[in-house]
Amino acid sequence: MLRRPAAKPRPHACRRGFRRAGGVLVVLAAFVPLLLGSQPDAHATRPPFVNIWVPYWDTSAGSSSYGSVDDAQLYDEVSPFFLTAVADGTVIQVGGATEAKRFASSVATARARQLTVIPTVTDGAGKLGMQSILADPVRRAAHIANLVYIAVNGVSGIASSFDGIDLDYEVFAFTDGSSTWATTMPLWVQFVNELGAALHDKGKVLTITIPPVWNATTVGQQKDYWVYAQDQILPFIDRLRLMVYDWSPGTPSATAPITWVQQVVNYSNKVADATGQPRSKLELGVPAYGRHWRRSVGGAPCPDGTNLTTSSVTTSNAPGIANTAGATLQRDASGEVTFGWSQTFTGVHTFSTVQVPPLVLPTKTSPTISSADGGVPAVRLGPPPAEVTCTVQHTVFFPDGDSIVQKSNVALVSGWAGIIIWASSYESDSVYDALRTVT
């Protein structure tokens, strides 16, 4: 979200990894079963098990998803994504008047559907800012009071109250540095305990969103993102949301391979069982986005202006990209869909200049001799521009409806409450067609 995480590899960009959605959904006819799954049973009934985060940068598109009557038996809760805690412990709204109007409409849509509305608050206090707040009893109490006030009284112009608060404090994991975790963890546990009690006293719920643990063999072992102390905070909260995505953004691969999802679920099951807490407090964060990698084959230089970046795609627009490129969709062993193609580019490549290290003078020199700019690096021109040809390999991985169902089943079979999708407007209709088949 305000972001979002590899020697194993590990998800070094678990922070919310995708903020823009676009494109037109074009499904290749040969792969309709792959993307859509089987036809939904219109008469199937089940408890709602799908929640959704609604990002502030695409509120209108997001609210249109859960505004659909057809999804009445899927949705249970939405979390608008528009609040952040700042360095003084206050909580402010992200965006301006336009975004506020959109969120007011979004919340109204959710209320009309009788959905639970729990806004997500992110950590905008900066490096070690939240740790500092939590370490000071007076500032911590004030921060808790601010959060409770929002739950009880809402946000002016958006809603008069909410059903609770969802905390997504990712700075501990991705900015502060793991050397700070031993100090942060007990402060965090105390804070969650106190906030949970304060919200529960007002009839509100507390949801916590955190990066996952998957390598630990025993509960509480200091592995992965242990700073969030799942085993210690679970008794104080109503739901724990695990952000299980962004497995390895730097390398072409699945956003959330099913084997990793299973490892995360296995560990969190141990936590719930060891602490005597119901597994129904657990919720699996699933992605509705993937990535598009562009790499020069063999690292060859490419013409100036060649795009060699990694960008995000959505479950909604990725099939259209494949269609345009004439690429074939395939189901990867990870459970997600992948496709790729190559392009050849020929043109002028400008080589970089080279800096020569500063001149190092002898330790003993004549006092009458001085060096002009002797300590300034010299610049030597590289080879002249030349025409080059390179091949760029495109690789895309993304989750479709079937892979999201697969992840949902892993959670539901373990007794979890269900899933929460990151994020509304990234998903396609095919995702809900597939989810409606879950019984």
N, C-alpha and C positions, 0 to 999 in steps of 0.2 A: 504494500500500500504506500504511505508516504515513503512506499517502499517501500520490494521486496524480492544470494546466499548462494582441497578438495583432494587431500592425499588419499581418499578412499575409493572413488571420489566422494565429496560431500557437497551439500547444497549451499555454496557460498553466497548465494543471492536469494535466500529464502524470502527476503523482503519483497513486497509486492512487485512482481517483476514486469508488469505490462500495463501501460496506461493509455494506449490508443487503440481504437477498434475501427475497422472500416472494411470496405470491399463488399462484393456481392457473392452470395452463396450460390455456387454452381456445382452440383454434385454429378460426378461422372456416372453415367447410366450403368456401366458395368460394375460399379461399386456401391450401388444403392443399398444392398443388404449389409455391406460392411459398415456403412455410416449410419443407417437407420435402425438396424436390428429388425426383429420380428414385429408384426403389427400389434399395437396395443389392444388389450382387452378392455373394452369400454365399461364393462361391468365389474372389473376388479376393484376391490376396496383395500385400503391399507392405511395405517396411521401416517400422517405427513412425516416425511423424513428428509426433506430438502429445505435448507435455508440458503440465504444468498447475501453476499456483500454487495452493496450498491455504491460504486465510487463516485466521488463528487464531480469528476470530469466527464461523466456520461450518465447523469441522473435520469434524464428523460428516457433514453433508450433502456436503461435498467428497469425503471418502473413499469414499462410496457410489458416486460416479461411476466412479472408476478401479478399484473393486472388482468391476465387471461383467465377467464372462467374455467377453461379446460384444465388448468393446473390446480384446481381447488383441492385435490387430494394429494398434491405433492408438497406445496409450500406450507410452512408453519411460521416462519420468522424471517424478517429482513433486518439487516444492519446497515443503515446509511453511514457513509464514510465521509464525514465532513468536520470532525472535531479533532483538535490537537492540544496537548498540554505543553505549555511553554515554561521558560526557565524560572518564572516566579511562582509556578504551581497553579496558575489560572488555566482555564480551558477556553480556547477561542475557536471561532468558526473559520474554516478554510474557505476561501473564495469570497466573492462580494454579493451584492444585492441580487444579481441574476441567478447565481447558484442557490441563494437562499430561497428564491421563489420556486426554483425547480425542486429543491428538497421539500418545501412545503407541499407541493403537488405530489411528490413521491410518497411522503408520509401519509397524506390523505388517501392516496390509492391503497396503501397497505392497510390503513384503518378501515376503509370500506370493505376490504376483503377479510376483516377481522383477524389480521395477522399480528403477531407480536412484533413490536418495533424496538430494537435495542441498538442505539447508535454506537459506532466504534470510535474510540478515542485513541489516537496515536501519540507517540512520544516525540514532541518537537522541542524538547528542552536542550538539545545539543549534547555533545560528548560529556559524559559524567554528570550532566545536569540533573537527570532524574535520580541518580544515586545520591546526589547532594540533597535533593528535596527529601528523599526517604530517610536520610541519616539525621535530619533535624526534626525532632518531635513536633515542634510548633508548625513548621512548614508542611510536614507530612499531614498533620491534622487539618490544616487549611486546604491542602490539595484534596483530601478525602471529602471535606465539606463541599468543595466546588463540584466534585463529581456527583455527590448525592443530590445537590441542588438541581443539577441538570436533569437527573432522573426524575425528580419529583416535580419540578417546575418547567421543564422543557427548555426550549430555546425560542426567544421572541421571534415571531414571524414564521416559525417552522412548525412547532408543536407545543402544546401546553404541558405535556408530560411525556415520559417514555416508560417502557416496561422494565428498564434496567440499563446497565452499562456493559459494554464490551471493551476490554483493554487490549491494545495491540502495541506493547512497548518493546520494540525491536532494537532500540539503540544499545541495550545491554549486550545483545548478541553480535551486532554487526558494526558497532562504532567504538564502544568503550574499550574493547580488548579483553581477552580471556583472563589476563593477569588481574583484572579487577573483580572477577566473579566471586571469589571467596568472600570479599567484603560486601558485595551487592546482595548475594543470595539471602542471608538472614534478614536484611533490611526489606527485601522484596516480600519474603514470607510474612513478616510482621505487618507490612502494609496491606497485603491481600487479606489477611485475617481481619484487620480493623475495617477495611473497606467493605468486605463481605458482611460483617456484622452491622455496619451502619446502613447499608442498602437493604438488608433483610429486615431491619427494624422499621423501614418505611414500606415494606411490602414489595421491594424491587429485587431483581435478580442481578447476579454478577457473572459475567462470562469473561474468560481469559483466553486470548489467542496467542499462541507461542510457536516457535520453531520446534521440531521434534527431536526425540532421542531414539536411536535405533541400534547402536552398537553395545549398549550396556547389557550385561548378563544378569546383573542383580539390581534390584530397585534402589535408586539413589546413587548409583555408581556415577562417577564424574566422567561421563562420556558425552560427546556431541554438545548439545545446548543445555547442559545440566544446570546452568545458573537459574533457570525458571523453576526448579525444584517441584516437579509434578507431584511427587508423593507427599510433599509437605503442604501444598496449596489446595489439593483436590478436596479435602474435607470442608474448606471454607467457601467454595464456589458452587455455582449451579451447573456450569458447563465449562469444559476445557476443549478448546478448538486447536487442533494440530495442523499447522500449515505444511502440508506434505506436497511440496512442489519446488521447482528450480533445483533439480538434482545436480546438474552439472552444466551450467549455462555456457561455459567456455568451450565445451566439446560437443559436437553433434550427437545428441542422445535424447532420450525421452525426458519430458518435463517431470514425470512422476512414474518411474518404472514400477510395475506391480510388485516385484520382489522387494523393493524398498518400502512400499506401502505396507506390505505384510510384516516387515521387520518393525516398523513404527507401531503398528497395531499390536503386535505381540508384546512389545515393551510396555505400552500404555495399559494393556490388559493386566500385566503383572502389577503395575502401580495401583490400579483400581482394586484388584483382589487383595493385595498386601495391606492396603489402607482400609479395607472394609467398605469401600465406596462403590455404588452401583456403576457398572460400565455404561449405563445410559447417560452418565454425565459427560461422556466422551463424544466428540464430533470430529469427523474427518474433513479437513480442508482439501478440496480437489480443484485442479486448474481447468479452466476452459480456454486456455491459451497454450501456445507452443512457441517455437523459434525457427528462424530461417537463417542458416549459416551460409556465408559466401567465403570460399577459400581458394587461393591461387594454387593450382596443382603443382606440387614440388617447390612451392615458395618462389616461383619465377616472378620477376618484375612484370607488372602490368602497365598498360598505357595510363597516362595521367587521367584522373577522374573515374577510374574503374571502381565500382562499389565493392569493397571487401569487408563490409560491416556485418554484424549480426543484428537482426531485427526481430521483433515479435510478430506473431500471427495469432489469430483467434480460431477457435473451433468453427466459428461462422465463416470466416473468409479464406481459410487455408484451402478448402477444396477448389475454390475459384482460381487460386494461384496455380494449383496443379493443372487445372483445365487449360489455363492460358499458356502454360509452359509445355503442354502435351506430355506431362509426366504421369506415371502410373502409381496409384495409391497401393500401399502394401501394409499388412498388419505386422508390426514388429514383435519380437519376443517379449518386449517390455509391456505389451498390451496396447500401445499407442500406434498411431498411423504415421507412416513416413513416406516420403517421396523425394526424388532428386533429379537433377538434370545438369548438363554442363553447357557452358558458352565459351566461345573463343573470341578474344578481343585483340585487335591489332591497332597500334597507334604509337604516338610519341611518348616516351617515358623520360622525365627529367630526373636525373640522379641527384642525390643530396650532396650538399657541400660537406667538407670534412674540416673539423677544427683541429689545429695543431696545438699540442700542449704549450703552455707558457714557457718562455726562455728561462732556463735556470743558469744564473751567472756563477762564475767561480766564487769561492768563499773569500778569496783575497784579490782585490782589484786595485788598480791605481786610483787614488782619490781624484784624479783629474779626468777620469773617464766615467761617464754615466750612460745607462742604457735608456733609450727612448721607448717608453711603453713596453719594457721588457717583461712585465708580469701579465700582459694582456694576451689571451689566446689569439693566435693568427688563424685566418680562414683561408683554406685552400680549396679551390673549385674542384668538384668531382669531375667525372667523365662528362663529355658534352651530351646533350639530349640525343636519344637514338630511338629508332623505331623498333618496337618489341612486339611479340605475340605471346599471349598467355591464355591458359584455359582456366576458367573459374568453375569450380564445382559448387552447385547449390544443393543444400540438404535441409529438409524441413521435417520436424517432428511435431505432432500435435495430438491431443486427445479428442476422440469423437464420442458420440453417444454410447457406443458399446464399451469403450474403455472406462468411461465415467460410471457406467453400470457395474463393471467389473470391480472398480474401487469401492463403490457403494456396497456391493455384496460382501466384500471383505470386512467392512465395518459392521454391517447389519448382522452378519452371521456371528460376530463376537458380542452382539448385544448392545452396540453403540446406538446413540440416538439417531444417527444418520450422517448426512454430509452437509457441508456448506460450500457453495461454489464461488470461486474467485475468477471472474466477477460478472455481475449482471451486465448484459449487452455483449459479452464475449461469446456466449453460448449460441447455438443454433436451435431451430425448432426440432431438429433431429435428436438433440440431447433430451428434450422432454418427451419426445415420442418413445425413446428408449427407456427413460426412467419410469414412464407409466406402466411398463411391463413388469416392474419389480413388485413382488407380492409379499 
